[in-house]
Amino acid sequence: MAVSDAQVLPFAIAATAVTIAVAAGWRDHRRRHRVDPDAVGWIDWTWVQAIALIVAAIAGWVALKP
């Protein structure tokens, strides 16, 4: 199956979103296992990961839609 020019952008968006989701999962793991409980960050990595996975799913669906 060849990738058309119209599918390149959604595939790139899906790949970027998956990369962001993996990075957010790693950061959330580090946040949950921090040594100093008072060192609270200001980014909710769980939401970042969830939104990135939703974006990846939608972009993947758009890219694979016949």
mmCIF file as gemmi writes it, N, C-alpha and C atoms, coordinates in Angstrom:
data_model
loop_
_atom_site.group_PDB
_atom_site.id
_atom_site.type_symbol
_atom_site.label_atom_id
_atom_site.label_alt_id
_atom_site.label_comp_id
_atom_site.label_asym_id
_atom_site.label_entity_id
_atom_site.label_seq_id
_atom_site.pdbx_PDB_ins_code
_atom_site.Cartn_x
_atom_site.Cartn_y
_atom_site.Cartn_z
_atom_site.occupancy
_atom_site.B_iso_or_equiv
_atom_site.pdbx_formal_charge
_atom_site.auth_seq_id
_atom_site.auth_asym_id
_atom_site.pdbx_PDB_model_num
ATOM 1 N N . MET Axp A 1 ? 0.846 -1.181 0 1 0 ? 1 A 1
ATOM 2 C CA . MET Axp A 1 ? 0 0 0 1 0 ? 1 A 1
ATOM 3 C C . MET Axp A 1 ? 0.888 1.238 0 1 0 ? 1 A 1
ATOM 4 N N . ALA Axp A 2 ? 0.736 2.045 -0.983 1 0 ? 2 A 1
ATOM 5 C CA . ALA Axp A 2 ? 1.521 3.271 -1.088 1 0 ? 2 A 1
ATOM 6 C C . ALA Axp A 2 ? 0.814 4.396 -0.341 1 0 ? 2 A 1
ATOM 7 N N . VAL Axp A 3 ? 1.607 5.255 0.225 1 0 ? 3 A 1
ATOM 8 C CA . VAL Axp A 3 ? 1.071 6.396 0.96 1 0 ? 3 A 1
ATOM 9 C C . VAL Axp A 3 ? 0.923 7.568 0.002 1 0 ? 3 A 1
ATOM 10 N N . SER Axp A 4 ? -0.276 8.122 -0.062 1 0 ? 4 A 1
ATOM 11 C CA . SER Axp A 4 ? -0.488 9.262 -0.941 1 0 ? 4 A 1
ATOM 12 C C . SER Axp A 4 ? -0.029 10.548 -0.257 1 0 ? 4 A 1
ATOM 13 N N . ASP Axp A 5 ? 0.048 11.608 -1.029 1 0 ? 5 A 1
ATOM 14 C CA . ASP Axp A 5 ? 0.472 12.897 -0.483 1 0 ? 5 A 1
ATOM 15 C C . ASP Axp A 5 ? -0.518 13.425 0.55 1 0 ? 5 A 1
ATOM 16 N N . ALA Axp A 6 ? -1.79 13.082 0.395 1 0 ? 6 A 1
ATOM 17 C CA . ALA Axp A 6 ? -2.8 13.544 1.348 1 0 ? 6 A 1
ATOM 18 C C . ALA Axp A 6 ? -2.697 12.83 2.693 1 0 ? 6 A 1
ATOM 19 N N . GLN Axp A 7 ? -2.005 11.685 2.743 1 0 ? 7 A 1
ATOM 20 C CA . GLN Axp A 7 ? -1.887 10.927 3.981 1 0 ? 7 A 1
ATOM 21 C C . GLN Axp A 7 ? -0.629 11.267 4.773 1 0 ? 7 A 1
ATOM 22 N N . VAL Axp A 8 ? 0.294 11.976 4.165 1 0 ? 8 A 1
ATOM 23 C CA . VAL Axp A 8 ? 1.575 12.239 4.819 1 0 ? 8 A 1
ATOM 24 C C . VAL Axp A 8 ? 1.395 13.107 6.061 1 0 ? 8 A 1
ATOM 25 N N . LEU Axp A 9 ? 0.645 14.18 5.956 1 0 ? 9 A 1
ATOM 26 C CA . LEU Axp A 9 ? 0.454 15.082 7.093 1 0 ? 9 A 1
ATOM 27 C C . LEU Axp A 9 ? -0.259 14.4 8.261 1 0 ? 9 A 1
ATOM 28 N N . PRO Axp A 10 ? -1.374 13.677 8.038 1 0 ? 10 A 1
ATOM 29 C CA . PRO Axp A 10 ? -1.991 12.992 9.183 1 0 ? 10 A 1
ATOM 30 C C . PRO Axp A 10 ? -1.08 11.943 9.823 1 0 ? 10 A 1
ATOM 31 N N . PHE Axp A 11 ? -0.295 11.233 9.01 1 0 ? 11 A 1
ATOM 32 C CA . PHE Axp A 11 ? 0.66 10.271 9.567 1 0 ? 11 A 1
ATOM 33 C C . PHE Axp A 11 ? 1.709 10.986 10.419 1 0 ? 11 A 1
ATOM 34 N N . ALA Axp A 12 ? 2.181 12.135 9.955 1 0 ? 12 A 1
ATOM 35 C CA . ALA Axp A 12 ? 3.175 12.896 10.716 1 0 ? 12 A 1
ATOM 36 C C . ALA Axp A 12 ? 2.58 13.41 12.029 1 0 ? 12 A 1
ATOM 37 N N . ILE Axp A 13 ? 1.351 13.869 11.975 1 0 ? 13 A 1
ATOM 38 C CA . ILE Axp A 13 ? 0.682 14.341 13.188 1 0 ? 13 A 1
ATOM 39 C C . ILE Axp A 13 ? 0.49 13.184 14.165 1 0 ? 13 A 1
ATOM 40 N N . ALA Axp A 14 ? 0.076 12.016 13.653 1 0 ? 14 A 1
ATOM 41 C CA . ALA Axp A 14 ? -0.116 10.852 14.524 1 0 ? 14 A 1
ATOM 42 C C . ALA Axp A 14 ? 1.204 10.419 15.156 1 0 ? 14 A 1
ATOM 43 N N . ALA Axp A 15 ? 2.286 10.418 14.377 1 0 ? 15 A 1
ATOM 44 C CA . ALA Axp A 15 ? 3.589 10.014 14.915 1 0 ? 15 A 1
ATOM 45 C C . ALA Axp A 15 ? 4.073 11.001 15.973 1 0 ? 15 A 1
ATOM 46 N N . THR Axp A 16 ? 3.871 12.276 15.727 1 0 ? 16 A 1
ATOM 47 C CA . THR Axp A 16 ? 4.266 13.293 16.703 1 0 ? 16 A 1
ATOM 48 C C . THR Axp A 16 ? 3.44 13.166 17.981 1 0 ? 16 A 1
ATOM 49 N N . ALA Axp A 17 ? 2.153 12.929 17.837 1 0 ? 17 A 1
ATOM 50 C CA . ALA Axp A 17 ? 1.283 12.787 19.008 1 0 ? 17 A 1
ATOM 51 C C . ALA Axp A 17 ? 1.656 11.549 19.824 1 0 ? 17 A 1
ATOM 52 N N . VAL Axp A 18 ? 2.015 10.456 19.162 1 0 ? 18 A 1
ATOM 53 C CA . VAL Axp A 18 ? 2.439 9.258 19.882 1 0 ? 18 A 1
ATOM 54 C C . VAL Axp A 18 ? 3.739 9.533 20.639 1 0 ? 18 A 1
ATOM 55 N N . THR Axp A 19 ? 4.652 10.259 20.006 1 0 ? 19 A 1
ATOM 56 C CA . THR Axp A 19 ? 5.907 10.619 20.669 1 0 ? 19 A 1
ATOM 57 C C . THR Axp A 19 ? 5.645 11.474 21.907 1 0 ? 19 A 1
ATOM 58 N N . ILE Axp A 20 ? 4.749 12.43 21.789 1 0 ? 20 A 1
ATOM 59 C CA . ILE Axp A 20 ? 4.393 13.28 22.933 1 0 ? 20 A 1
ATOM 60 C C . ILE Axp A 20 ? 3.73 12.444 24.031 1 0 ? 20 A 1
ATOM 61 N N . ALA Axp A 21 ? 2.876 11.494 23.646 1 0 ? 21 A 1
ATOM 62 C CA . ALA Axp A 21 ? 2.21 10.644 24.634 1 0 ? 21 A 1
ATOM 63 C C . ALA Axp A 21 ? 3.215 9.783 25.397 1 0 ? 21 A 1
ATOM 64 N N . VAL Axp A 22 ? 4.206 9.25 24.693 1 0 ? 22 A 1
ATOM 65 C CA . VAL Axp A 22 ? 5.23 8.44 25.36 1 0 ? 22 A 1
ATOM 66 C C . VAL Axp A 22 ? 6.042 9.306 26.322 1 0 ? 22 A 1
ATOM 67 N N . ALA Axp A 23 ? 6.425 10.5 25.875 1 0 ? 23 A 1
ATOM 68 C CA . ALA Axp A 23 ? 7.19 11.404 26.738 1 0 ? 23 A 1
ATOM 69 C C . ALA Axp A 23 ? 6.371 11.823 27.952 1 0 ? 23 A 1
ATOM 70 N N . ALA Axp A 24 ? 5.077 12.083 27.757 1 0 ? 24 A 1
ATOM 71 C CA . ALA Axp A 24 ? 4.22 12.472 28.877 1 0 ? 24 A 1
ATOM 72 C C . ALA Axp A 24 ? 4.049 11.317 29.854 1 0 ? 24 A 1
ATOM 73 N N . GLY Axp A 25 ? 3.974 10.093 29.352 1 0 ? 25 A 1
ATOM 74 C CA . GLY Axp A 25 ? 3.889 8.932 30.234 1 0 ? 25 A 1
ATOM 75 C C . GLY Axp A 25 ? 5.141 8.775 31.077 1 0 ? 25 A 1
ATOM 76 N N . TRP Axp A 26 ? 6.29 9.011 30.459 1 0 ? 26 A 1
ATOM 77 C CA . TRP Axp A 26 ? 7.557 8.939 31.188 1 0 ? 26 A 1
ATOM 78 C C . TRP Axp A 26 ? 7.616 10.029 32.267 1 0 ? 26 A 1
ATOM 79 N N . ARG Axp A 27 ? 7.205 11.252 31.917 1 0 ? 27 A 1
ATOM 80 C CA . ARG Axp A 27 ? 7.219 12.349 32.886 1 0 ? 27 A 1
ATOM 81 C C . ARG Axp A 27 ? 6.22 12.099 34.018 1 0 ? 27 A 1
ATOM 82 N N . ASP Axp A 28 ? 5.065 11.51 33.7 1 0 ? 28 A 1
ATOM 83 C CA . ASP Axp A 28 ? 4.088 11.198 34.745 1 0 ? 28 A 1
ATOM 84 C C . ASP Axp A 28 ? 4.628 10.121 35.678 1 0 ? 28 A 1
ATOM 85 N N . HIS Axp A 29 ? 5.331 9.153 35.142 1 0 ? 29 A 1
ATOM 86 C CA . HIS Axp A 29 ? 5.963 8.13 35.98 1 0 ? 29 A 1
ATOM 87 C C . HIS Axp A 29 ? 6.979 8.771 36.928 1 0 ? 29 A 1
ATOM 88 N N . ARG Axp A 30 ? 7.78 9.692 36.413 1 0 ? 30 A 1
ATOM 89 C CA . ARG Axp A 30 ? 8.76 10.388 37.258 1 0 ? 30 A 1
ATOM 90 C C . ARG Axp A 30 ? 8.065 11.229 38.322 1 0 ? 30 A 1
ATOM 91 N N . ARG Axp A 31 ? 6.925 11.851 37.959 1 0 ? 31 A 1
ATOM 92 C CA . ARG Axp A 31 ? 6.191 12.672 38.928 1 0 ? 31 A 1
ATOM 93 C C . ARG Axp A 31 ? 5.634 11.807 40.051 1 0 ? 31 A 1
ATOM 94 N N . ARG Axp A 32 ? 5.085 10.645 39.712 1 0 ? 32 A 1
ATOM 95 C CA . ARG Axp A 32 ? 4.503 9.768 40.73 1 0 ? 32 A 1
ATOM 96 C C . ARG Axp A 32 ? 5.551 9.159 41.65 1 0 ? 32 A 1
ATOM 97 N N . HIS Axp A 33 ? 6.785 9.026 41.187 1 0 ? 33 A 1
ATOM 98 C CA . HIS Axp A 33 ? 7.838 8.403 41.985 1 0 ? 33 A 1
ATOM 99 C C . HIS Axp A 33 ? 8.888 9.406 42.456 1 0 ? 33 A 1
ATOM 100 N N . ARG Axp A 34 ? 8.502 10.653 42.606 1 0 ? 34 A 1
ATOM 101 C CA . ARG Axp A 34 ? 9.477 11.671 43.027 1 0 ? 34 A 1
ATOM 102 C C . ARG Axp A 34 ? 9.873 11.466 44.485 1 0 ? 34 A 1
ATOM 103 N N . VAL Axp A 35 ? 11.068 11.879 44.814 1 0 ? 35 A 1
ATOM 104 C CA . VAL Axp A 35 ? 11.598 11.716 46.167 1 0 ? 35 A 1
ATOM 105 C C . VAL Axp A 35 ? 11.035 12.784 47.095 1 0 ? 35 A 1
ATOM 106 N N . ASP Axp A 36 ? 10.958 14.011 46.591 1 0 ? 36 A 1
ATOM 107 C CA . ASP Axp A 36 ? 10.479 15.125 47.398 1 0 ? 36 A 1
ATOM 108 C C . ASP Axp A 36 ? 8.993 15.359 47.092 1 0 ? 36 A 1
ATOM 109 N N . PRO Axp A 37 ? 8.078 14.999 47.99 1 0 ? 37 A 1
ATOM 110 C CA . PRO Axp A 37 ? 6.649 15.17 47.696 1 0 ? 37 A 1
ATOM 111 C C . PRO Axp A 37 ? 6.22 16.634 47.607 1 0 ? 37 A 1
ATOM 112 N N . ASP Axp A 38 ? 7.04 17.545 48.101 1 0 ? 38 A 1
ATOM 113 C CA . ASP Axp A 38 ? 6.695 18.963 48.022 1 0 ? 38 A 1
ATOM 114 C C . ASP Axp A 38 ? 7.09 19.584 46.685 1 0 ? 38 A 1
ATOM 115 N N . ALA Axp A 39 ? 7.871 18.891 45.883 1 0 ? 39 A 1
ATOM 116 C CA . ALA Axp A 39 ? 8.307 19.405 44.582 1 0 ? 39 A 1
ATOM 117 C C . ALA Axp A 39 ? 7.233 19.091 43.541 1 0 ? 39 A 1
ATOM 118 N N . VAL Axp A 40 ? 6.159 19.862 43.58 1 0 ? 40 A 1
ATOM 119 C CA . VAL Axp A 40 ? 5.019 19.616 42.705 1 0 ? 40 A 1
ATOM 120 C C . VAL Axp A 40 ? 5.186 20.433 41.427 1 0 ? 40 A 1
ATOM 121 N N . GLY Axp A 41 ? 4.985 19.79 40.297 1 0 ? 41 A 1
ATOM 122 C CA . GLY Axp A 41 ? 5.065 20.48 39.011 1 0 ? 41 A 1
ATOM 123 C C . GLY Axp A 41 ? 3.744 21.142 38.67 1 0 ? 41 A 1
ATOM 124 N N . TRP Axp A 42 ? 3.729 21.891 37.578 1 0 ? 42 A 1
ATOM 125 C CA . TRP Axp A 42 ? 2.512 22.599 37.203 1 0 ? 42 A 1
ATOM 126 C C . TRP Axp A 42 ? 1.86 22.021 35.957 1 0 ? 42 A 1
ATOM 127 N N . ILE Axp A 43 ? 2.445 20.972 35.375 1 0 ? 43 A 1
ATOM 128 C CA . ILE Axp A 43 ? 1.856 20.329 34.203 1 0 ? 43 A 1
ATOM 129 C C . ILE Axp A 43 ? 1.252 19.001 34.635 1 0 ? 43 A 1
ATOM 130 N N . ASP Axp A 44 ? -0.004 18.783 34.27 1 0 ? 44 A 1
ATOM 131 C CA . ASP Axp A 44 ? -0.667 17.51 34.549 1 0 ? 44 A 1
ATOM 132 C C . ASP Axp A 44 ? -0.375 16.57 33.38 1 0 ? 44 A 1
ATOM 133 N N . TRP Axp A 45 ? 0.64 15.727 33.55 1 0 ? 45 A 1
ATOM 134 C CA . TRP Axp A 45 ? 1.122 14.883 32.455 1 0 ? 45 A 1
ATOM 135 C C . TRP Axp A 45 ? 0.106 13.827 32.053 1 0 ? 45 A 1
ATOM 136 N N . THR Axp A 46 ? -0.794 13.45 32.944 1 0 ? 46 A 1
ATOM 137 C CA . THR Axp A 46 ? -1.819 12.478 32.593 1 0 ? 46 A 1
ATOM 138 C C . THR Axp A 46 ? -2.741 13.041 31.516 1 0 ? 46 A 1
ATOM 139 N N . TRP Axp A 47 ? -3.129 14.31 31.662 1 0 ? 47 A 1
ATOM 140 C CA . TRP Axp A 47 ? -3.987 14.947 30.654 1 0 ? 47 A 1
ATOM 141 C C . TRP Axp A 47 ? -3.25 15.151 29.349 1 0 ? 47 A 1
ATOM 142 N N . VAL Axp A 48 ? -1.978 15.522 29.427 1 0 ? 48 A 1
ATOM 143 C CA . VAL Axp A 48 ? -1.186 15.685 28.208 1 0 ? 48 A 1
ATOM 144 C C . VAL Axp A 48 ? -1.135 14.366 27.446 1 0 ? 48 A 1
ATOM 145 N N . GLN Axp A 49 ? -0.914 13.282 28.168 1 0 ? 49 A 1
ATOM 146 C CA . GLN Axp A 49 ? -0.851 11.975 27.534 1 0 ? 49 A 1
ATOM 147 C C . GLN Axp A 49 ? -2.202 11.59 26.934 1 0 ? 49 A 1
ATOM 148 N N . ALA Axp A 50 ? -3.275 11.815 27.646 1 0 ? 50 A 1
ATOM 149 C CA . ALA Axp A 50 ? -4.605 11.461 27.15 1 0 ? 50 A 1
ATOM 150 C C . ALA Axp A 50 ? -4.96 12.257 25.892 1 0 ? 50 A 1
ATOM 151 N N . ILE Axp A 51 ? -4.697 13.547 25.91 1 0 ? 51 A 1
ATOM 152 C CA . ILE Axp A 51 ? -5.005 14.379 24.745 1 0 ? 51 A 1
ATOM 153 C C . ILE Axp A 51 ? -4.14 13.979 23.554 1 0 ? 51 A 1
ATOM 154 N N . ALA Axp A 52 ? -2.865 13.68 23.795 1 0 ? 52 A 1
ATOM 155 C CA . ALA Axp A 52 ? -1.979 13.258 22.705 1 0 ? 52 A 1
ATOM 156 C C . ALA Axp A 52 ? -2.446 11.938 22.103 1 0 ? 52 A 1
ATOM 157 N N . LEU Axp A 53 ? -2.917 11.005 22.926 1 0 ? 53 A 1
ATOM 158 C CA . LEU Axp A 53 ? -3.413 9.74 22.396 1 0 ? 53 A 1
ATOM 159 C C . LEU Axp A 53 ? -4.7 9.921 21.599 1 0 ? 53 A 1
ATOM 160 N N . ILE Axp A 54 ? -5.557 10.825 22.028 1 0 ? 54 A 1
ATOM 161 C CA . ILE Axp A 54 ? -6.78 11.117 21.265 1 0 ? 54 A 1
ATOM 162 C C . ILE Axp A 54 ? -6.425 11.725 19.917 1 0 ? 54 A 1
ATOM 163 N N . VAL Axp A 55 ? -5.494 12.68 19.911 1 0 ? 55 A 1
ATOM 164 C CA . VAL Axp A 55 ? -5.05 13.298 18.656 1 0 ? 55 A 1
ATOM 165 C C . VAL Axp A 55 ? -4.428 12.248 17.746 1 0 ? 55 A 1
ATOM 166 N N . ALA Axp A 56 ? -3.621 11.356 18.301 1 0 ? 56 A 1
ATOM 167 C CA . ALA Axp A 56 ? -2.994 10.303 17.499 1 0 ? 56 A 1
ATOM 168 C C . ALA Axp A 56 ? -4.048 9.37 16.895 1 0 ? 56 A 1
ATOM 169 N N . ALA Axp A 57 ? -5.056 9.029 17.67 1 0 ? 57 A 1
ATOM 170 C CA . ALA Axp A 57 ? -6.105 8.152 17.158 1 0 ? 57 A 1
ATOM 171 C C . ALA Axp A 57 ? -6.889 8.812 16.029 1 0 ? 57 A 1
ATOM 172 N N . ILE Axp A 58 ? -7.236 10.066 16.205 1 0 ? 58 A 1
ATOM 173 C CA . ILE Axp A 58 ? -7.996 10.765 15.17 1 0 ? 58 A 1
ATOM 174 C C . ILE Axp A 58 ? -7.149 10.958 13.911 1 0 ? 58 A 1
ATOM 175 N N . ALA Axp A 59 ? -5.893 11.366 14.07 1 0 ? 59 A 1
ATOM 176 C CA . ALA Axp A 59 ? -5.029 11.565 12.904 1 0 ? 59 A 1
ATOM 177 C C . ALA Axp A 59 ? -4.756 10.236 12.2 1 0 ? 59 A 1
ATOM 178 N N . GLY Axp A 60 ? -4.576 9.169 12.959 1 0 ? 60 A 1
ATOM 179 C CA . GLY Axp A 60 ? -4.396 7.857 12.341 1 0 ? 60 A 1
ATOM 180 C C . GLY Axp A 60 ? -5.623 7.402 11.585 1 0 ? 60 A 1
ATOM 181 N N . TRP Axp A 61 ? -6.794 7.662 12.15 1 0 ? 61 A 1
ATOM 182 C CA . TRP Axp A 61 ? -8.027 7.313 11.48 1 0 ? 61 A 1
ATOM 183 C C . TRP Axp A 61 ? -8.179 8.1 10.175 1 0 ? 61 A 1
ATOM 184 N N . VAL Axp A 62 ? -7.889 9.389 10.215 1 0 ? 62 A 1
ATOM 185 C CA . VAL Axp A 62 ? -7.973 10.224 9.015 1 0 ? 62 A 1
ATOM 186 C C . VAL Axp A 62 ? -6.968 9.747 7.96 1 0 ? 62 A 1
ATOM 187 N N . ALA Axp A 63 ? -5.771 9.378 8.383 1 0 ? 63 A 1
ATOM 188 C CA . ALA Axp A 63 ? -4.759 8.946 7.429 1 0 ? 63 A 1
ATOM 189 C C . ALA Axp A 63 ? -5.098 7.608 6.795 1 0 ? 63 A 1
ATOM 190 N N . LEU Axp A 64 ? -5.748 6.723 7.537 1 0 ? 64 A 1
ATOM 191 C CA . LEU Axp A 64 ? -6.048 5.399 7.013 1 0 ? 64 A 1
ATOM 192 C C . LEU Axp A 64 ? -7.424 5.292 6.378 1 0 ? 64 A 1
ATOM 193 N N . LYS Axp A 65 ? -8.216 6.347 6.453 1 0 ? 65 A 1
ATOM 194 C CA . LYS Axp A 65 ? -9.556 6.34 5.887 1 0 ? 65 A 1
ATOM 195 C C . LYS Axp A 65 ? -9.45 6.206 4.361 1 0 ? 65 A 1
ATOM 196 N N . PRO Axp A 66 ? -10.179 5.25 3.777 1 0 ? 66 A 1
ATOM 197 C CA . PRO Axp A 66 ? -10.073 5.056 2.313 1 0 ? 66 A 1
ATOM 198 C C . PRO Axp A 66 ? -10.718 6.151 1.518 1 0 ? 66 A 1
